[in-house]
């Protein structure tokens, strides 16, 4: 059939259906591309439909389905918690309630309340942040420390990689302080060749350490997740 006749099956390809965003005055091209990617992301649309706070919720859901991370009664610390997607997923699985909160989240960004989750508005880089989290745990050890933290990007990839690895190393040091023996540490990292010290720390303190890339993590991203399991316990233990 000749092109341009206006006839055919009426079906449109995925390319035809993509939302395109025009660059407006004052908006950088990078912001426009990010917005366009968000609008066309199936996980973003699915999160809205299912009442989840972000596409990141599907990353922790998939990791849990794959590795059976969360169990009833577990205590969880959520670092870089905003907007609360990971805590929202974990709360019903561990049985965290307002009467017996088992999850503590921290972020310097505002978050809407989550039933059964203690949320601290504080930068994890602050000197008093680890102690604030320990106090919020009520003297209990954590079973899981999970971190989806990412430093604000500069656009210079090596610098951005170093900054996020510094955050992950802080999170790992904290996990070693607060985890109960047998506990799990989960953290977002970006592959870039500076993970050696972090992996050495994790292998010293955990029985197994693996890299995982959930399907909800964009395939063109260097983002991956470290899952360290079987915490060996602090030296005094």
PLY file of the C-alpha trace (Angstrom):
ply
format ascii 1.0
element vertex 237
property float x
property float y
property float z
element edge 236
property int vertex1
property int vertex2
end_header
0.00 0.00 0.00
1.45 3.40 -0.91
2.67 5.52 1.97
0.73 8.60 2.95
-2.70 7.23 2.07
-3.85 7.45 5.67
-4.96 3.79 5.50
-3.65 0.77 7.39
-4.20 -1.11 10.60
-4.32 2.05 12.72
-1.64 0.69 15.05
1.11 3.00 16.23
4.60 1.96 17.13
6.17 2.57 20.54
8.27 5.26 18.91
5.14 7.06 17.71
3.65 6.93 21.20
6.67 8.40 23.00
6.16 11.75 24.68
8.54 14.39 23.40
9.34 17.39 25.56
10.32 20.72 24.04
13.14 22.66 25.61
11.58 25.68 27.26
13.24 28.95 28.13
15.42 28.54 31.20
15.43 24.74 31.08
18.73 23.05 30.26
18.84 20.36 27.59
19.84 17.81 30.25
16.73 18.60 32.28
14.57 18.30 29.17
16.02 14.89 28.34
15.54 13.74 31.95
11.90 14.88 31.89
11.31 13.16 28.56
12.84 9.95 29.88
10.67 10.10 33.01
7.49 10.60 31.01
8.31 7.61 28.82
9.50 5.31 31.62
7.10 2.37 32.12
8.22 1.95 35.74
7.40 5.59 36.50
3.91 5.13 35.05
3.46 1.84 36.88
4.53 3.42 40.20
1.86 6.11 39.81
-0.79 3.50 39.06
0.17 1.24 41.97
0.54 4.05 44.50
4.29 3.66 44.93
6.47 6.70 45.50
9.08 6.14 42.81
10.38 3.72 40.19
13.09 2.81 42.72
10.47 0.81 44.64
10.63 -1.84 41.92
14.38 -2.19 42.40
14.07 -3.19 46.05
10.99 -5.33 45.27
12.97 -7.28 42.69
16.00 -7.63 44.98
13.72 -8.94 47.72
12.04 -11.40 45.37
15.42 -12.61 44.17
17.25 -12.84 47.51
14.41 -13.01 50.11
15.84 -10.08 52.06
12.93 -9.06 54.29
11.30 -11.23 56.94
8.77 -10.61 59.69
10.19 -8.84 62.70
13.34 -7.55 60.99
14.62 -4.09 61.86
15.63 -1.99 58.86
17.58 1.25 58.36
16.90 3.13 55.12
19.68 5.59 54.19
18.81 8.24 51.61
15.19 7.26 52.08
13.40 10.04 50.15
10.80 9.84 48.75
10.24 6.72 50.86
9.74 4.07 48.19
12.01 1.44 49.75
10.58 1.85 53.26
7.05 1.70 51.87
7.85 -1.67 50.27
9.64 -3.07 53.32
7.16 -1.98 56.03
4.34 -4.49 55.41
6.79 -7.36 54.80
8.63 -6.93 58.11
5.41 -6.06 59.92
6.37 -2.53 60.91
3.48 -0.65 62.53
2.93 2.64 64.29
2.71 0.76 67.58
5.89 -1.17 66.83
8.02 0.69 64.24
10.77 -1.51 62.85
12.08 0.81 60.12
14.08 4.02 60.47
14.69 6.18 57.40
16.89 9.25 57.00
17.17 11.94 54.31
17.75 15.67 54.15
14.77 15.96 51.78
11.17 16.22 52.96
9.15 12.99 52.97
5.49 12.28 53.53
4.85 10.12 56.58
4.80 6.32 56.20
2.85 4.28 58.78
5.24 2.23 60.88
8.35 4.09 59.73
10.38 6.58 61.76
11.65 9.25 59.35
14.52 11.56 60.28
15.05 14.74 58.28
18.83 14.94 58.42
21.84 14.64 56.14
23.56 11.30 56.66
26.88 13.16 56.24
26.19 15.11 59.47
28.40 14.00 62.36
25.43 13.30 64.61
23.43 11.36 62.01
24.69 7.85 62.91
23.92 8.42 66.59
20.46 9.76 65.74
19.75 6.57 63.79
21.06 4.36 66.60
18.80 6.16 69.08
15.83 5.81 66.75
16.46 2.04 66.72
15.88 2.12 70.48
19.08 0.31 71.33
18.30 -2.59 68.99
20.62 -3.89 66.30
19.46 -3.68 62.68
18.93 -6.71 60.47
19.21 -4.77 57.21
20.91 -1.49 56.31
19.89 -0.36 52.83
21.21 2.66 50.98
19.90 4.23 47.79
21.93 7.38 48.42
23.42 9.35 45.55
25.38 12.59 45.72
24.20 15.56 43.61
25.87 15.21 40.22
28.42 17.65 38.83
28.35 16.35 35.26
31.97 15.22 35.60
31.66 11.43 35.68
34.90 10.57 37.56
34.09 13.17 40.24
30.50 11.97 40.55
31.70 8.37 40.88
34.13 9.26 43.68
31.44 11.19 45.54
28.92 8.38 45.50
31.57 5.83 46.51
32.42 8.01 49.51
28.74 7.89 50.50
28.61 4.11 50.09
31.75 3.68 52.19
30.15 5.79 54.94
27.03 3.65 54.72
29.10 0.45 54.90
31.01 1.69 57.95
27.69 2.50 59.61
26.29 -0.93 58.72
29.25 -2.61 60.40
28.45 -0.63 63.56
24.73 -1.36 63.78
24.02 -4.70 62.09
23.22 -7.81 64.08
25.23 -10.94 63.21
23.82 -12.45 60.03
22.59 -9.04 58.84
22.49 -7.65 55.30
23.83 -4.48 53.68
22.37 -3.26 50.35
23.75 -0.24 48.53
23.56 1.50 45.18
26.94 1.93 43.51
28.15 3.12 40.13
30.73 0.96 38.44
33.90 2.88 37.76
36.94 1.16 39.15
37.20 2.61 42.66
35.22 -0.06 44.53
38.25 -2.09 45.66
38.48 -0.71 49.20
34.72 -1.03 49.67
34.68 -4.63 48.45
37.62 -5.44 50.73
35.70 -4.04 53.71
32.58 -6.00 52.80
34.41 -9.27 52.20
36.08 -8.91 55.60
32.76 -8.43 57.35
30.19 -10.41 55.34
29.95 -14.02 54.23
28.92 -13.17 50.65
28.96 -10.06 48.47
27.34 -9.88 45.04
26.49 -7.29 42.39
22.92 -7.18 41.10
21.21 -5.05 38.48
17.40 -5.09 38.79
15.34 -4.78 35.62
13.94 -1.48 36.95
17.46 -0.03 36.87
17.93 1.67 33.51
20.10 -0.45 31.27
22.08 2.54 29.98
23.04 3.48 33.55
26.26 2.42 35.31
24.10 1.96 38.41
24.20 -1.42 40.11
23.52 -2.72 43.61
25.77 -4.44 46.10
24.14 -7.01 48.33
26.36 -8.14 51.23
24.86 -10.93 53.36
25.80 -12.85 56.47
27.35 -10.09 58.62
30.04 -11.75 60.73
29.50 -9.45 63.69
31.56 -6.71 65.31
34.90 -7.86 66.78
33.52 -7.62 70.34
30.71 -10.01 69.36
0 1
1 2
2 3
3 4
4 5
5 6
6 7
7 8
8 9
9 10
10 11
11 12
12 13
13 14
14 15
15 16
16 17
17 18
18 19
19 20
20 21
21 22
22 23
23 24
24 25
25 26
26 27
27 28
28 29
29 30
30 31
31 32
32 33
33 34
34 35
35 36
36 37
37 38
38 39
39 40
40 41
41 42
42 43
43 44
44 45
45 46
46 47
47 48
48 49
49 50
50 51
51 52
52 53
53 54
54 55
55 56
56 57
57 58
58 59
59 60
60 61
61 62
62 63
63 64
64 65
65 66
66 67
67 68
68 69
69 70
70 71
71 72
72 73
73 74
74 75
75 76
76 77
77 78
78 79
79 80
80 81
81 82
82 83
83 84
84 85
85 86
86 87
87 88
88 89
89 90
90 91
91 92
92 93
93 94
94 95
95 96
96 97
97 98
98 99
99 100
100 101
101 102
102 103
103 104
104 105
105 106
106 107
107 108
108 109
109 110
110 111
111 112
112 113
113 114
114 115
115 116
116 117
117 118
118 119
119 120
120 121
121 122
122 123
123 124
124 125
125 126
126 127
127 128
128 129
129 130
130 131
131 132
132 133
133 134
134 135
135 136
136 137
137 138
138 139
139 140
140 141
141 142
142 143
143 144
144 145
145 146
146 147
147 148
148 149
149 150
150 151
151 152
152 153
153 154
154 155
155 156
156 157
157 158
158 159
159 160
160 161
161 162
162 163
163 164
164 165
165 166
166 167
167 168
168 169
169 170
170 171
171 172
172 173
173 174
174 175
175 176
176 177
177 178
178 179
179 180
180 181
181 182
182 183
183 184
184 185
185 186
186 187
187 188
188 189
189 190
190 191
191 192
192 193
193 194
194 195
195 196
196 197
197 198
198 199
199 200
200 201
201 202
202 203
203 204
204 205
205 206
206 207
207 208
208 209
209 210
210 211
211 212
212 213
213 214
214 215
215 216
216 217
217 218
218 219
219 220
220 221
221 222
222 223
223 224
224 225
225 226
226 227
227 228
228 229
229 230
230 231
231 232
232 233
233 234
234 235
235 236
